[in-house]
């Protein structure tokens, strides 16, 4: 007999053990199948009819959203089908095996004309049975980069990257049968599974090449990726160095003096006594020789709008010379007079409660914002042999913050395994300083997204293995860092590995300054994309195959990635030759791409060879994008910074939703605001940009905000109107951008800017911005080598074209035409200026 069942369920997050909802498609004495979504199913076998409804370490949600499925129940088999898969099980045949269980892809629907839908990401067919090897897994991540030179360890073994949640085969199998579960106490704790070793608890994801859906489906039972505090996306300063209070104050002052924004101050292990006679590797007592008033130091950091994190190596327990020892000993029922070391056991709930309440909470009250949990010792717990210390410390620390403070939970530690996507940020450890390490990290970020571990923090510039810094390598690493989840510098305790920007040569320092500034420029965009990670399970750094799953180039170019929805990045990870890096960049079809460094609009659907100097790197924005950006900010603490709405060159209409919240409270799930930014093409020479009325509310939300509209790589407009009223604008000639100031206005009101351009105006998004900069840099270099050199009329006007246009925008077309004419004959211009042949060749090499 055939029967169809379509079930509905309310989406909910389980906070304790709950019964499975009505998405149970089939259940008998030994088997239960629960449809999670149309692309995910849970499969359980138990010998005694007792099914597990408790949370496991992987699966923390047991109440699922509405799901549509059909069940065919015959005396011999049960068949469950959705739009994505068909499951068949032989009833009464015992534990799942390759003979009694099959899952296959649902046949692709076809159009009425019989043709398969083009570019359908669901068309990948599969037939799975237990034991089938996934030979096309796209990989996940690994606990640490400690000791790795790229993907090769110092002992010569290759990194065993774990399998991820995505496969080109179109399916993923997850076996949770032997994983630990949580008990139902107020602070849920590790517990053994009932009938351990005798049950099966499996999950299956069916997605074809719709990788984004696979990740969303996973979060329906494994939980969401939390949104980090806004400050996490700023610049982190970190160095393994014996800093004192005075030195850190001086360092921050220099950051201000050099106009370098900063959000997080990382203090490595020397904040506590670290000598063999006291403290050592593990310590909890401030070294008062360096920090005479820890509370005063932390208060000062708060006054600088800095967030402070301290390093912890907890493995050695709590020794009798620690300031916190008496309180902790009493908590554990130990007479402090015995001076017995309190051993570290992470699975001991009483010990861990004391560790937080008696040891860490007092320091948090003084001003420590979050903890760097630098666990490097034995892998698993001594009482629960399969309990990863890394995984468990991440869980207990994150949930302790959730339970005991008003600010947003965040930690900083290594990857512990599936389920750890709920407890971030990731600390990748002590990588070797090398081009090979730099070359591996973009790929490492991308595959980590395949397990939703999307917030890795790397030691930019590498950690160890050298005694001096190669400025070129470090700059390339920082350029990668600007478009990574977290931008944090760090290095081992070596005087030659000082990464303070001001210790570099002037040009290198200026480049580093601009890299960090660019990170802050994109902060509103980054934070909006981080919200997408929470809502839609789309990590910030995504492999290209998420968006282009049917393009072979998306898999072949493994270091190329999408940075959110609108930005493509391909870091430079090898040395320059003659001052130039050449990169083969794949630009996917479907849109054109704007190259930030040169100001060039490039056609999509091709692989292009592009050249980059040291201050340039391959970052591309989807043509026509409207992105929220910051101007000059010192940190990310404010909720009321002016916003720049940047409109990038490209035809057609576009939009972007700016996301905002309090930045550091726990209520972001429901307390937030969005503002829709849109660009509409009204005709061939007119566009309208609308800043929509803000929707939503959150604590400390500003009523008014100042906006600046920036038209990137734009011709000079004929007119600009704000809500119908003619208004002034400025024109940045060096960057060929229109800047329109929108006065401080009510965020609840929509604002529309209409820009009309001269008809038949020549486009300027053809690399002109880069050419301006190269000519200017070339002229500076010539004068530094030949101080008496005198520019002739042609070269002098070329060098000053950008600034001249800023002074007189109406002369832009004429000056640009003259620049192009001279640029086309640059060698002749240089020779006529009296420049020697060798100097001319050097100039031209950098100018093109």
N, C-alpha and C positions, 0 to 999 in steps of 0.2 A: 504494500500500500504506500502510495506516495503522499507526503504531506509537506507543505511549505510553512516555514515558521519565519516571521520577520519580527525581531525583538527590538525593543528600545530600552535604554538605560540612561539614567542621569549621570553626567560626568561628575566625578568627585575625586578628591584626594583622600585616601584612607589615612587616618591618624592612629588607628589601632587595628588589630585583627578583625576582619569583617567577613561575612559570608559572601561567596561569589554572587554576582548579580544574575539577572535573568538572561544574560548572554550565554548561559550554558546551553550549548546546542544539543549535547547528548551526554547522558550519565547513566551508568549502571553500577553494579557492585564494585567494579574494579577500575573502570575507565571514566574519565571526564574530559570533554572537549569544550573549551570556552572560546568563543569568537571575541577577540579584542577589538579589531577593526576588520574591514574587508580585506586587509593585507596582513593580518597577524592573528595567530591562534595559539592558545595554550593547550597542551596535551599532557594529561596526567594518568599515571597508572599507580594503583596501590593494592596490596594484597588483601587488606582488611576493610576496605570501604571507607577508610578515614582519609579524606582529602585535605590538603593543606590550604588553609585560608589566611595564614599568617603572612606577614611580609617576609620576603627573602632579601638578601643583600643586593641582588639584581632587581627584583620586582617588588617595588614598594607600593604600587597602586593595584588594588584588586577590584575596583569599581570602574567600569569602562563606559565609553560613550556609546550612543546608539549605533548599532551595526545591523546591516541587512545581510541575511544569509538564508539558504534553503537547506532543509534536511530531508534526506531520503532514507527511511528506516525500514529495512527488510529483516526477515528472520536471521539472515547470515551476515549482512553487512550494514554499516551506517556510512552514508555519504553526506558530507557537508560541503556546500559550494557557496562561493561569493563571486564578485566580479573579478577577483584576482586569483583565486585558487580553488581546487577541488580536492578534498581529503576523503580517502576511503580507508575504512578499518574493518577487519574481519572480527566480528563480535565473538566474545568468549575465547579468544585465542591467546590470552595472557599478555605478558609484557610486550611492548612495541618492538618489532624487529623488521628486517627487510622483507619478510614474507607476508606480514599482516597489515602493514601500514604503507600507504602511498599518498603523496601529495603532488599534484601537477598544476601547471598554469591553466587558467581558464582560457578557452579558445578565444582568439582575438575577434572582436566584432568587426564586421565589414560593412562598408557602405552599400546602399541599394544597387549600385552599379557593379558590385562585386570586387571593387578595388580596396586594398588595405589602406587604412588611414596613413597618410604620410607623416613621418617623424613622430610616430606614436611611441612613447617611451615604455609602453606596457607590452610590447609585442614579443619580447624575449620569452621563448617557451622553455619549459623545464619539466622534468619528471624526477622527483626526489623520493628516496626511501632511506630508512635508517642505515647508517654506515657509509653512505655515499660521500666521497671526499669532495670538498669544495676546492677545485683546482684553479679558480679565478678570483680568489678573494683579494680585495683591494687594500687589505691590511689596516691595522689600527695603530697602536702606539706601544711604547716600552717604558718601563719604570723610570729610567734615567739615562742621561748621556755621560755619566761619570766615567772618565777614562777612555772615552771614545774619540777617535780621530775620524770624523765622518761616521760611517757605519761600521768601522772596524775598531775593536778594543785594542788597548796597548798589549794585551796578551795574544793578539792576532785573530781572535774569533770574531765572526760577523754578528751584528746585532740581530737577535731573534725577534724581530717585530711581531707582535701578536696579530692574530687575525682580527679583522674589524667586523662591523655590522653590515658591510656592503660587499657585493660580489658581482662580477660581470655575468655570472650564471643566473642572476635574477632572484636568488633566494638566499636566506641565511637561517642556519639552525643554531639554537642556543640551548645547551644542556645545563639546567640549573638543579639537577637531581641531587648533587652532593654539596651544594652551597649551604652556608649557614643561614639561619633565619633569625628574625628579631622576636623577642618575647613581647608581652603585652603590658609591660610596666610603663610608668609615666615617662621615664627616659629609657626608651627601648634599647634592650641589650642583646648581645650575641647569645644564641641558643642553638642546640643541636636540633636537627630535623627528626621528627618522628620516623620510626622505621628506617633509620639511616642505612643506605646501601640496598634497600629492598624496593624503593619506589622510583618512579620516573617522573620528572617535572621538566617538560620541554616547551620551547617556544619556537615558532616558525614564522619568518617574515617572507612574504611574497610580493615582489615589487617590480619585476622586470628590470628596466633601467631607470625607473622613477626613484632615484636614490633619495631625493628629498622626502618623499613619502615614507620610505623605510625608516628614516631617522625620526620622523614625527610619530610613526606607529610605535617605535621602540619606546618613546617617552610616555606613551599611554600606559605602559605597565612599569617602566623603569624610572619615571619621574622626570621633571623638567630640569633643564640647565639653569641654575639661579643667575640672576643679574648681578654682577659685581658692582660695588660702589663706583660712582663716576670717577673718583680720583685714581682708581686702578688703571685708567687709560691715559694717565699723564706720564711724566718722566719719573723713573725711580733711580735714585742714586744709591749704589751699593759698591762696597769694596771691602775685601778681607784685609783690614788694617787696624792697628791699635790706635784708633781715634780717641781723642779726649773730648770733653764737652767743648773746650775752647776751639779745638781744631774743627769740629763740626759746625760750630757757629761761624768760624771764618770761611769754611767751605760754602755755606749757604749764602753768606754775604757776597762772596765772589760770584756765585750763581746770579745773584741779583745784579751785581755790577756789570756782568757780561751779558745781561739781558736774557738769561737762560731760565725758562720756567721750570718748576719743580713741584712734585706732589707727594712723593714718598721718600722717606729717609730710612734706609735699611742699615741697621747696626749689627754687624757680624758678632761673633762669639766673644770678642774682647770687651763687650759691655759688662761681662761678669769676670770674676777672678778666673784666670785660665792657666795659672802656673801649676806644676806638679804638686807643690805643697798645699795648694788650695784651689778648688774648682776643677781645673783640668778641662777635659772635653765637655763634661756636663757641669753646668753651673746655674745658680739662681740668685746669687748675691751680687748686686752691683759692685763693680770695682770702683771704690770711692777715691782711689788715687787718681782715676781718670774722670769720674763723674761724682764730684763731692756732694751734689744734691740731685739725685735722679729725678725727683719730682719737679725740681726747678728746671732741669733740662727738658723734660717732657712738656712742661708748661710753655717754655720758650718755643718749642717746636710747634705747639698748637697756635701760638701767637703768629707764627710764620705761615699758618695754614698748611702745615705739613702733617702727614700721617706717618707714624713711626711704627716700625716692626723690628722685633728683636729675634736673633737666632737662638734656637734651642736644639741641643743634642741630648735628649732625655734618657738615653739607654743606661747610664750608670746609676740611675736612681737618685735618691736624695741623701747626701752625706751629712754627718753631724756638724760640719763647719758651716753649713748654709744658714742664712738668716731665718729661713722659713722652717728649719728643722724642728724646733720645739713644737710648733703648732701642728706640723704634719705628723710628728711622732705621736703626739697625744691623739690625733685623729685616728691613727692606725692602732692605738692601744699599746704603744711602745713607750717605756719609760725613757725620756730624753737622756737621763743620766747614763744609760747603757751605751750611748753613742753608736748604736747599731745602724748601719746603713739601711735605708728603706729601699728595698729592691723594686725595680720597675716591672710591673706586670699590667699590660694594657687591658687585658680581659677582666681584671679584678675591678668590679664596679665600685667598691668602696674606696679602693686606692685612687681610681681615676676621679671620683667625686672630690676627694681630698686634694688631689693634684690641681684641679681647677680652682676649688674654693679657697684653699689655703696658700697656694703657691702663685697661680697665674692671675686670679681675680684681683688681688691687691695691687698688682702692677698695672692691670688694665684700669683700675680705678685711678691710678696715678697718671695715666695717659698713654699707655701702650695700646695701639689701635688693633693690631693683629699680630700673629705669630708666624715666624719662619720655622717650620717643623722639619729640621734637617736630620731625619732618621736615616742612618747608614749602617746599622748593625744587623743583628740576626733577622732573617726574613719573617719568620712566623712566631706566633705567640707560644709561650711555654706550656700553657694549659689547654689551648685549643690548637692542635698541631697544624691545621690548615688555615688558620686565621692570619692573614697578612697584617703585620704590624703597620705597614704604610696605610693600607686601606682603613684599618680600624682607627688609627690616630686621626686620620682625616675625618672620619665620621664623628668621632667623639668631640673633636675640637669644633667642628662646624656646628653640630647640634647644640653643644654647650653655649655657643654664641647665640644661637637662635632662642634658646631658653632663658638667657640671663642678661641680655642687653637690648637696648633700643636701636642701636645702629645695625647696619646690614652685615651679616656674617661674611667673613672672608678669611681664608688661610693661604698658605704659601708652602707647598710641599710636592713631593713626587707622586706619580701615578701609581695607584694601588690595584687596578683591575676594573672590570666591568662594574658599573654602579658608581664609580668615583667621579663621574661627570657631575654628580650632585654636590661635590665638595671641591671647589677650586679657589685659588689659582694654582697652576702647576709650576714647580721649580724643577728645571731639567738637569741640574747638577753641573759637575765640573768637566766640561768638554775641553778637548785639546785645542789650543790656538793654532789654527791652520786654515788654509783655503778649503781643504777637504771638509772640515767641520762646517764652515759657512755654507758650502755647497749642499750639504746634507739637510740642514735645518729647515729650509722651505718645504721640502718633501715631508720631513718629520712633522711639521705643523699640519700639513694637509691630511696625512693619513690619520693623525690624531683626531681630526674632525670626524673621521669615520667611526669613532666611538664616543663622539660628542665631547671629547676632552679638548675644547677649543680655545683654552686660555693658557697655553704654555708660556712660561717666562724663561727666556734663555739668557745666559751671560753674554751680552753683546760684546763682541771682540774676543770671545773665548775666555777660558779660565786659567789654563796652565799649559806648561810645555814650552814656554819661551821666556826670555828674560828682558825682552824689549818689545815695543809695539811697532808693527809695520803700519804707518799711518794710512796707506791706501787700503789695506785689508780691513782696518778698523772702521774707516769711513764707509766702505761697502757693507760691512756688518751693521752699522748704524742705519744706513739707508734701508736695509732689509728690516731692521727693528722698527723704523717709523711706520711700516705697514705690516707689523706683526701684532698679535693680540696684546702683548705687553712690551713696553720699551724700558729695559733695565740694563744698566752697565754693571759689570762686576769683574773681579780678577782675584787671583790668589795673592798671598802676602809676599810681594816682590816689588822693590822700589822701582824697578824698570817697567812695571805694568800699571803705572798711574794713568788713568783715563780722564782725569780732569781736563776739560776742554782747553783751558788756558795754558796748558803745558805744551801744546802743539804749536807748530809754526802758524803764522797769521792766517794764511789761506786755508789751512786745514782746520784751524779753530773756527773760522767763519763758516766753513761748510758744515761742521758739526753743529754750530749754532743754528744754521738754517734748517738742518734735518730735524732737530728737536722742535723748532718753531713750526715746521710743517706738520709734525705730529699733532700739535695743539690746534693748528688750523683745521684739521679734519676731525677734531674731537666730537663736535655735535653729530657728524655723520657716523663716526665710530660708535657712539653711545646709542644712536638710533638703531644701528645694526645689531648691537648687543641685545637690545630689546627683542629683535627678531629671533635671536638665538633662544631667548626664553619662551617666546610665543610659538615659534614655528620649528624649533630644533635645527636652525640653520646657523652653523658656526661662522665666525667672522672671516677666518681664512679657509676658503673652500677649494677643494680640487676642481679643476675645470670641468670634469665629467659630471658634476652635479647639474650644471646648466647646459652642457653640450654632450650628453651621454652617447650620442650616435656618431660623434666625430672622433676618429682615431687619434687625432692630434691632442685631444683632451687627456688621453692616457699617456701619450708619448712624451709630452712636455711636462715632466713631473714637477719641475720647479716653478712652473707658471701657475698662478692661482687667482681666484677672485677674492677681493678684499671687500666683503659686503656685496650688495647687489649691483653696484655701479662702477667699481674700480677694479682694473686688472693690473697685476704686478708680476714682474719677472726679474727677480733680483740678479744683480751681477755678482758672480761668485768665483771669478778668476782674475788674475792680474791684467792690467792694461799692457798694450804694446805701443810704444812711442806715444804714450799719453792718451791713448784712445782704447775704449772697450767696444767690441763689436758683438752685438747680440742678435740672434735670429729669433724673432718674436712672432708667435702665431696669434693673429687677430681673428677671432671667430666671426662667422657670418651672422647676419641678422641686424647689425648696426655698424656704423662707423665708430672709430675710436680716436680720442683726442690725446696726444702725447704731451704730458705736462711739461717735460723739460725743454722741448723745442717749440711748443705751440703749433704742432702739426696735426691736422685732421687727416686720418688715414682710413682707407677703405677696409671694411671688414671682409672676412672670407679669404685671407691670404697670409702667408708667412713673409715677413719683411726683414731685411737686414738694416739694423739701426746702429748709429755710432753715438757713443757717450763719453764725455770727459768726466773727470773725477767728481765734479759737482752735479752730475746728471745721472739719472737712472731710469729704467723702463717702468713708468707708471702711466696707465691709460684710463681715461674716463669715457664711459659710454657717451657717444655724441648726443648732444641735446639735453644732457642730465641737468637737473636742478638740485643742487646739494647745499645743505646748511653747513656753514663754516664759522670759525672764530677769526677775529682780527688778533690783536696783540693782547694776550692774557698772561698772568703770572702763574696761575694754577687753575684747577677745575673745581674750586670750592664754591663758587658763586652760582646761584640759580638765575641771575639777572644780567649776565653778560650780553652785550649787543651781538646780534646774529648777522652774519653776512650770507645773503642768498646768492650763491654763485650759479650763473647760467652758462653752461659750456656750449661751444659751437656745435651746431647740428640741426638738421631740419626736423619738422614735426613737433607734435605736442609731447609733453612729459610732465611727470609729477613726482613728488617725494613727500613722505610723511615724517616730519620732525617730531621726535619723541623727547619728552622731558619729564623729570620727576624730581623729588627732593634731593636725590643724589646719594643719600647714605642712610635712609630709613628702611624699615622692613616692610613697608606697606605698598611697595611698587606694584604688586599684583593688581590692585584696584585703585590706587591713588596715583594718577599720572595724567598728563595732558598731551595732546597731539595737535599739530598745526600742518595743514595741507599746503604744500608749495607747488604751484603749477605754472607751466609755461604753455601759452597757446599761440599758434601762428594765425594771425588775423588775415594777412595777405602776403604777397611776395616781399613787402618791405616793412611790415609792422608786426611786432609781437606784443603780447600782454603777459605780464608776470603777476600772479596773484598770491598774496600771503593770506591764507584763509583765516577765519575766526578760530581762535584756539578753542578746543573742546576738552573738558575734563578739569580736574583740580588736584592739587597736592599741597602739602605743607610748605609754607614759605614761597608760594608761587607769586611771582611779580605780576602786578596788574598791568603795567605798561612795559614796553620794550622798544629799544631803538634797533632798527634794521638798516643794513646797507645792501643795496642790490648791485651785484658785480656781474657785468657782461664780459665774459672771458674771451680774449682774442676776437674782439668786435671792432667793426668800423665805427667811426664817429657818427652818432645819431643826428638826425635832422631836428628831432624834437623829443622831449620826455614829459610825460604827464603823470601825476599821482592823483588817482581818483578824479581824473578829468581836468585837473589844474596844472598848467604849465609849470615846470620846476627846473631848477638848475642841475647841472651834473659836473663832475670833473672827469678828466681823461688822463689815464696813466699811459704815457707814450711808450715807455720802456716795455711795459707788459701788454700794451694795446688793449686795455680794458676800460670799460665805462663804469664809473662809480657814482651811484645815486643814493644820496642820504635820505632815509625815510625817518622823519623826526619821531621822538619818543611818543608812541601812541598806544591806545587801549588795545590789548591783545585780543579782546573779545570781538573786535571789529575787523572785518575784511578790508584789505588794502590792495589795490590794483595799480600797477605801473604799466603804462603803455609807451612803447618806444618805437618811433618811426625812423627809418633809415633812408638815406638818399637812394633813389631808384638806380639800379644797375651799379651799386657800389662794389668795388673789387673786394673779394674776401681777403682776410689777413691771417687766417688759420692755416698757413702753408709753411710754417717753420720760420717765419719772419722774426718772432720773438727770440728764438735761439740764435738767429743770425745777428740780431742787435747785440746780444750778450757776448757772443764770440768776438765780434769786432771790438767791442769795448775792452774785453779781457786781453785781446791781442795788442791793442794800443798801450795798455798799461804795462804789459810784459816788455814791449819794445823800449819804452821809456826807462824801465828799470835796468835794462841792459845797455841802453845808449841814451844817457840823460840829456844829451844835447840834440837829440833828434827833433826835427821840426816837421809837423804834419803839413802837407799841402792842402789845398782847398777841398779836394775830393775826399781824402781820408779823414780830414777833420770833421767835415759835415756828416760823413758816415758814422763816426764815433758818437756824435751828438744828436743823431736823428731822433732817438727816443725822447730825450729830455726836451728837445726843440718842439716836438709834437705836444708834449705835456703843456708847454707854455702857450702854444697856438694850435689847438686841435683842428681848427678850420684849414690849416695848412697841411694836414696829415696826408691827404692823397698825393699832393705834389711832392712832399718830402719822401714818402715811401717809394714813389716812382723813381726818384733820383737815387735812392739807396739801392733799389733793385738793379738799376742800370750800372751803377758802380760796382756792385757785388758781382754781377755777371762778368765784369772785366777786372776782378780784384788784383790779379797779378800785375796787370799793366798799371793800375792805380798805385800799387806799392812800389813798383820800379820807378815810376815817374816821381814818386815822393823822395827818391834818393836812397831807398832801402837797398841793401846789398842782396844778392841773389840767395845766399844761404838763409839770411834773415827772412826774406820773402817766402821761401819754401816752408820755413818753420811757422810763420804766421798763417799761411794758407792751410797747412795741415790741421791747425786747431779751428780754423774759421768754417770748415765744411763738415 
